[in-house]
Amino acid sequence: MSKWTYLGGICWLASGVVLLFQLVGNMLKENYEWESMSIADAVESKYLAWVDKIDMELVQQAVVYIVNMPLYLLLFILGCIFFLFSVFYKGR
């Protein structure tokens, strides 16, 4: 197994752990409304100020979308990308 396969597995495992913790945390609340954690929720806004300084609007919208997407989904997609790398870069 290559390093890309290991990274993909670690990302999928982390995605499952984040999803499990979010599920348990939301079940403990009285109103039980699903709230997904994103990078924007985990990091202070002063560390994401560079996103507003991106000149190209299309790139800025893509970065804002990635920063605000649910963390478990981001990790799952990243794991899929790493698994694709492992298919194309065998033995490296």
C-alpha positions in Angstrom: 0.0 0.0 0.0 1.3 3.4 -0.9 1.4 6.6 1.2 -1.6 7.9 -0.7 -3.7 4.9 0.3 -2.7 5.5 4.0 -3.6 9.2 3.7 -7.0 8.3 2.1 -7.7 5.8 4.9 -6.8 8.3 7.6 -9.0 11.0 6.0 -11.9 8.5 5.8 -11.4 7.4 9.4 -11.2 11.1 10.6 -14.4 11.8 8.6 -16.2 8.9 10.4 -14.9 10.1 13.8 -16.0 13.7 13.2 -19.4 12.5 12.0 -19.8 10.2 15.0 -18.9 13.0 17.5 -21.3 15.4 15.8 -24.1 12.8 15.9 -23.6 12.0 19.6 -23.2 15.7 20.4 -26.4 16.6 18.6 -28.3 13.8 20.2 -27.5 15.1 23.7 -29.2 18.4 22.9 -32.9 18.8 23.8 -34.0 20.3 20.5 -31.9 17.9 18.4 -31.2 20.1 15.4 -28.4 18.9 13.2 -25.4 21.3 13.1 -22.4 20.5 11.0 -19.0 21.7 12.0 -16.9 23.3 9.3 -13.4 24.8 9.2 -15.0 28.3 9.7 -16.5 27.0 13.0 -13.2 25.5 14.2 -10.9 28.4 13.3 -11.1 32.0 14.5 -12.2 34.4 11.8 -8.9 36.4 11.9 -7.2 33.3 10.5 -9.6 33.2 7.6 -9.3 36.9 6.7 -7.0 36.0 3.7 -10.0 34.6 1.9 -11.5 38.1 1.5 -8.3 39.3 0.0 -8.4 36.9 -3.0 -8.7 39.0 -6.2 -10.3 36.4 -8.5 -14.0 36.2 -7.5 -14.4 32.6 -8.8 -11.5 31.3 -6.7 -12.7 33.3 -3.7 -16.2 31.7 -4.0 -14.6 28.2 -4.2 -12.5 28.8 -1.1 -15.4 30.2 0.8 -17.5 27.1 -0.2 -14.7 24.7 0.9 -14.2 26.6 4.2 -17.9 26.5 5.0 -18.6 22.9 3.9 -19.2 20.3 6.6 -15.9 19.0 7.9 -16.8 15.3 7.6 -17.7 15.8 4.0 -14.5 17.7 3.3 -12.4 14.9 4.9 -14.3 12.2 2.9 -13.7 14.0 -0.4 -10.1 14.5 0.5 -9.8 10.8 1.2 -11.3 10.0 -2.2 -8.8 12.3 -3.9 -6.0 10.5 -2.0 -7.3 7.1 -3.1 -7.4 8.3 -6.7 -3.8 9.4 -6.3 -2.9 6.0 -5.1 -4.4 4.5 -8.3 -2.4 6.7 -10.6 0.9 6.9 -8.6 1.4 3.2 -7.7 4.7 2.5 -6.0 5.7 6.1 -5.5 
